[in-house]
Structure formats: structure tokens, C-alpha cells
Amino acid sequence: MNKNIFKKSLLSILVFSLFSTEVLSKTLEVVFPSSIHKDIRTDYLVSVLKLALDKSKIDYTLKASGIEMTHSRKMMSVENGSISIIWSAASTKTQKKLDAIKIPIYGGLMGYRVFIINKNIQSKLSLVKDLTDLHSFSIGQGIGWGDVSILKNAGFKVVVAKYNSLFKMVDVKRFDLFSRGIQEAYAEVESHKKTLPSLVVEKNLGIHYPKAVFFYVRKGNKDLKDALTVGLNKAYEDGSFVKLFKNHPYIKTALTSANMESRSWFEIKNPSFDKKDEILVQKYFDKITFAK
């Protein structure tokens, strides 16, 4: 056996042994934030969290906080220990406050953005040939979302509002496009089809920028950080994450519907995304892309 490979294998065994000795004897109480919308997206995220904890082999209890919170309050609640974990887009700003488990929850899929629109503007969007054409359409985003600065930096006019208001606003054309991750867009249109039947996912276009969603824990919460790191890596390596990812309705419906290969994807930059994280996310996305 190659000496370097042997050393790396031995080191991995020692790290896991230390983790096992210190953590397996405890029961970790893991509290995640209650969602305003108890929907298929939350089900997917909690499923990933549970998979990671199961794969870590620790004893744990898992429960929702029971309190609906804004994103900023969720971050504060992790910092002060009233909840254990949040999921949020990778950013250097967030990582200054909380510890990231740098294993992407959506692979690299979150960076592929499509548009929820009023179906009556599809004919205009079908004439878009390049990014300059796309700049003539305004984009709606939520208050405090990191995507706002990314889109503004790329030259788009961005309208900001509360999440719940954005669907009605795009329907009545207060702005033209509601940019969402592909797995978000189809689920959200489906959930609003009775009240806002004119909303559809645009057929031909998309933008891409490096983006990932990580789990975050309070700085110093080594037990939970180690458990999730070990568990998620195991899930990626043994194929159980890929199986969940490709078969959960939240992801499967989007991948089936999005026509990713035939869309025109316009590349823009994400100034807040660390280059090392970009390389890391691509590594995990490759595990999904090339898995059978």
C-alpha cells in the first residue's frame, strides 16, 4: 500500500475513533427551526438532517423549535443556543458568526436559478437571446437574501419584499421574474396553483452562479458539527445521500420538469462565495451527477 494513502486512512480512523469515544456516549438534543410553511421543502431538509445524524451513529433527539422565525432571528437563536441548527446559503458573512458544515445539502443544484412568472409574459421572454436582453426584466427577491446583492452586482433591477408577498407581486407584474432554485420553483408554483393559477415556471431560461446551502451550528458546538460532518460524508460516500436527493419528490419533480439540458443558462458571478467553497461544492455535485 502507498505510504501516503496508508497515513491518510490511519488518520481518518483515528479521527472517527476520537469522535466515537467522545460523542457516542452522549445523547445530542438537536432543535431545528420551525418552518412558516410546513411543506415539501422542509420535509427534504429535515430528511437530510436525519440521514446525517443516523449515519453518524450518535444517540440524538430531533425536534422543531415550535416558533416561526425570520432568517435573522434564526441566526441569533443558533448563536444564543436556543436552537441547534439552521440551513442557509454559504456566505463569508454567515461563516463569521456560525460554524458551517461545508457539505452541500443540495449538492450544487441551488446555483441553478429559474423564474416564476405570470404566464402572460412568456412570449416576451422567449425572445431573450443573451444576458443583455434579460437585463430588461426586473427580478423579485426576499428581504435579507444574499441573492439580492448577487443579482444587483450582475446588473439586474431587483425588487425586494417579504417572501409571502413575492408570489402575488409577480402575478400582478410588480416585477417580472421571481428567481428561485429549480427545486424551489416547481414546488412553489404547485403550492400556489389554486390561489394564483397564472403563475408558471418560465420554460427556456435560467441563470447560474456558484451557490450552496450548508447546515450551520453555534461556534463551539463541536459535538454536533463533528456528528454532521461524519454523517454527511458517509451519506455521500455510501450513496444514501444521492438516493435521497434523486428520489425525494422535492428534487425529483424539479429535475424531471426543468429541462436543464435544453435551457439557456446565463452565468453570473457570486462575489460572496469563497473560491475554496466553490471547488468543494463542485466535488460533491460531481458525486451526484455521475452517480448511477
C-alpha positions in Angstrom: 0.0 0.0 0.0 1.2 3.5 -0.8 2.5 5.1 2.4 0.6 8.3 1.9 -2.7 6.5 1.4 -2.0 4.4 4.5 -1.3 7.5 6.6 -4.5 9.2 5.4 -6.5 6.1 6.1 -5.0 5.7 9.6 -5.7 9.4 10.3 -9.3 9.0 9.3 -9.7 6.0 11.6 -8.2 7.9 14.5 -10.4 11.0 13.9 -13.5 8.8 13.8 -12.4 6.8 16.8 -12.0 10.0 18.9 -15.4 11.3 17.6 -17.0 7.9 18.5 -15.5 7.8 22.0 -16.5 11.4 22.9 -19.9 11.6 21.3 -21.4 8.2 21.0 -21.9 8.1 24.8 -24.0 11.2 24.8 -27.5 12.0 23.6 -27.5 15.1 21.5 -30.6 17.2 21.6 -31.0 18.8 18.1 -33.5 21.6 17.7 -34.2 22.9 14.2 -36.3 26.0 13.3 -40.0 25.5 12.7 -40.9 26.5 9.1 -43.5 29.1 8.3 -44.6 26.7 5.5 -44.6 23.0 6.6 -44.1 22.0 3.1 -42.2 19.5 0.9 -39.0 21.7 1.1 -38.9 21.4 4.9 -39.5 17.7 4.6 -36.5 17.3 2.4 -34.2 19.4 4.6 -35.2 17.6 7.8 -34.8 14.3 5.9 -31.2 15.2 5.1 -30.6 16.3 8.7 -32.0 13.0 10.0 -29.9 11.0 7.5 -26.7 12.7 8.6 -27.4 12.1 12.3 -28.3 8.5 11.6 -25.1 7.9 9.7 -23.1 9.5 12.5 -24.3 6.7 14.8 -24.8 9.0 17.7 -27.8 9.0 20.0 -29.9 12.0 19.4 -33.3 13.6 19.7 -34.6 15.7 16.9 -37.4 18.3 17.2 -38.7 21.5 15.7 -38.5 24.7 17.8 -42.2 25.3 17.7 -41.6 29.0 17.0 -41.7 30.5 13.5 -38.8 32.9 12.9 -37.3 35.2 10.4 -33.9 34.3 9.0 -32.1 36.9 11.1 -33.8 35.6 14.3 -32.9 32.0 13.4 -29.2 33.1 13.2 -29.4 34.8 16.6 -31.2 31.8 18.1 -28.3 29.5 17.0 -25.8 31.9 18.4 -27.5 32.0 21.8 -28.2 28.3 21.8 -32.0 28.3 21.9 -32.0 26.3 18.7 -29.2 24.0 17.5 -29.0 24.4 13.7 -30.1 26.3 10.7 -29.7 25.8 7.0 -28.6 28.8 4.9 -26.8 29.8 1.8 -23.0 29.7 2.0 -21.5 33.1 2.6 -18.4 34.5 4.3 -20.7 36.8 6.3 -22.6 34.0 7.9 -19.5 31.9 8.5 -18.1 34.7 10.6 -20.9 34.2 13.1 -21.6 30.5 12.9 -19.7 27.3 12.1 -20.6 25.8 8.7 -20.7 22.1 7.9 -19.3 22.6 4.5 -21.0 19.7 2.8 -23.8 21.0 0.4 -27.3 20.0 1.3 -28.5 20.3 -2.3 -25.2 19.3 -4.0 -24.6 22.3 -6.3 -28.2 22.4 -7.6 -29.1 25.6 -5.6 -27.0 27.7 -8.0 -29.2 26.9 -11.0 -32.0 29.5 -10.9 -35.2 29.6 -12.9 -38.0 32.1 -12.9 -41.5 32.1 -11.6 -43.6 34.3 -13.9 -47.1 35.4 -14.8 -47.6 33.1 -17.9 -48.7 36.1 -20.0 -45.0 37.3 -20.3 -43.7 34.0 -21.6 -43.8 35.2 -25.2 -41.6 38.2 -24.4 -39.1 36.0 -22.5 -39.0 33.6 -25.5 -37.3 36.4 -27.4 -34.3 36.7 -25.0 -31.1 35.7 -26.6 -28.4 36.9 -24.1 -27.8 38.4 -20.7 -28.3 41.9 -22.0 -31.8 41.0 -23.2 -32.5 39.5 -19.8 -31.4 42.7 -18.0 -34.6 44.4 -19.3 -36.7 42.3 -16.9 -36.9 43.1 -13.2 -36.4 40.4 -10.6 -38.1 40.0 -7.2 -36.3 38.6 -4.1 -36.8 38.3 -0.4 -35.7 40.7 2.3 -32.2 39.9 3.6 -31.5 37.3 0.9 -27.9 37.0 -0.3 -29.1 36.7 -3.8 -30.1 40.4 -3.9 -26.5 41.6 -3.9 -25.5 38.9 -6.5 -28.2 40.0 -8.9 -27.6 43.7 -8.4 -23.9 43.1 -9.0 -24.8 41.4 -12.3 -26.7 44.5 -13.4 -30.3 43.5 -12.7 -33.0 45.7 -11.2 -34.1 43.9 -8.0 -37.4 44.5 -6.2 -37.2 43.4 -2.5 -40.2 42.3 -0.4 -41.4 39.8 2.2 -41.3 36.2 0.9 -45.1 35.7 1.2 -45.8 38.8 -0.8 -43.5 37.9 -3.7 -45.9 35.5 -5.4 -48.8 37.9 -5.6 -46.4 40.7 -6.7 -45.0 38.7 -9.7 -48.6 37.6 -10.5 -49.7 41.3 -10.8 -46.4 42.2 -12.5 -45.0 44.5 -9.9 -41.8 42.9 -11.2 -41.2 40.4 -14.0 -39.3 37.4 -12.6 -39.1 35.7 -9.3 -35.8 33.9 -9.3 -35.7 30.6 -7.5 -33.6 27.5 -7.3 -35.1 24.9 -9.6 -36.2 22.7 -6.8 -38.0 25.6 -5.1 -39.7 27.0 -8.2 -41.8 24.0 -9.2 -42.9 23.2 -5.6 -43.9 26.8 -5.0 -45.9 27.1 -8.2 -47.7 23.9 -7.3 -48.5 25.1 -3.8 -50.0 28.4 -5.2 -51.9 27.0 -8.2 -55.3 27.3 -6.6 -54.9 30.9 -5.5 -52.6 32.2 -8.2 -53.3 30.0 -11.3 -51.4 32.3 -13.7 -48.1 31.5 -12.1 -45.8 29.2 -14.0 -42.1 28.4 -14.3 -40.6 30.1 -17.3 -39.8 27.5 -20.0 -36.4 28.3 -21.6 -34.1 30.4 -19.5 -32.0 30.3 -16.3 -29.1 31.9 -14.6 -26.3 30.1 -12.8 -23.9 31.3 -10.1 -21.9 29.4 -7.5 -24.2 28.8 -4.6 -24.6 26.2 -1.9 -26.7 25.6 1.2 -24.9 24.4 4.4 -26.0 23.4 7.8 -24.8 25.9 10.4 -24.3 25.4 14.2 -23.2 27.6 17.0 -19.4 28.2 17.2 -18.0 25.8 19.8 -20.8 23.2 19.3 -18.1 20.7 18.3 -20.3 17.6 19.1 -23.0 18.5 16.6 -20.6 19.8 14.0 -18.5 16.6 14.1 -21.6 14.4 14.0 -23.0 16.2 10.9 -19.6 16.2 9.2 -19.1 12.5 9.7 -22.7 11.6 8.9 -23.0 13.7 5.7 -19.6 12.5 4.4 -20.7 8.9 5.0 -24.0 9.5 3.3 -22.3 10.9 0.2 -19.8 8.1 0.1 -22.2 5.2 0.6 -24.7 6.6 -1.9 -27.6 7.1 0.6 -27.5 10.9 0.1 -27.7 10.5 -3.7 -30.6 8.1 -3.3 -32.5 10.6 -1.1 -31.6 13.5 -3.3 -32.7 11.9 -6.6 -35.8 10.2 -5.2 -37.3 12.8 -2.8 -40.3 14.4 -4.5 -39.0 17.9 -3.9 -35.9 17.3 -6.0 -37.2 14.6 -8.4 -40.1 16.7 -9.6 -37.8 19.6 -10.3 -35.2 17.6 -12.2 -38.0 15.9 -14.3 -39.7 19.2 -15.1 -36.8 21.7 -15.5 -35.4 20.6 -18.9 -31.9 21.6 -17.7 -30.1 20.4 -20.7 -32.2 22.4 -23.2 -32.4 25.7 -21.2 -30.2 28.7 -22.0 -28.1 29.2 -18.8 -26.5 32.6 -18.3 -23.5 32.6 -16.0 -23.1 35.4 -13.4 -20.7 35.9 -10.5 -21.3 35.4 -6.8 -18.8 37.8 -5.1 -19.7 36.5 -1.6 -18.8 32.9 -2.5 -15.4 31.8 -1.4 -13.4 30.1 -4.2 -12.4 27.2 -2.0 -16.1 26.6 -1.2 -16.9 26.7 -5.0 -14.3 23.9 -5.6 -15.7 21.9 -2.7 -19.3 22.2 -3.8 -18.3 21.1 -7.3 -16.7 18.0 -5.8 -19.9 17.0 -4.1 -22.1 17.9 -7.1 -19.9 15.6 -9.2 -20.7 12.7 -6.9 -24.4 13.3 -7.6 -24.1 14.0 -11.3 -22.1 10.9 -12.1 -23.9 8.5 -9.7 -26.0 5.8 -11.4 
